Amino acid sequence: MRKHYTAAFKAQVVVELLKEEKTVSQISSEYGIHFTMLHKWKKTALENLASVFEDEEKKSTTVLKKQHEKETEELYSKIGKLSTQLEWLKKKSGLDVE
């Protein structure tokens, strides 16, 4: 069974790792988390550290852009499905005007 940890918990553990007051083994046994997972969390935190200092406006623009792209993709998918259904209905009903 896989355990799921909150982002706040992961952040707390990574802060302890970065303080280097305890060894990775000690933190691992204290929290009951495998040391490879701790290294993975630390690596992820360090890779995304720069995003903490990004401009909030830039972050929101990026999020809105991703949402817009997702909506556009969903709408194009729906248009394709509806076009296919319409063509099928025209063909079956004998109203194909081509």
Buried (B, 14 or more C-beta within 10 A) or exposed (E): EEEEBEEEEBEEBBEBBEEEEEEBEEBBEEBEBEEEBBEEBBEEBEEEEEEEEEEEEEEEEEEEEEEEEEEEEEEEEEEEEEEEEEEEEEEEEEEEEE
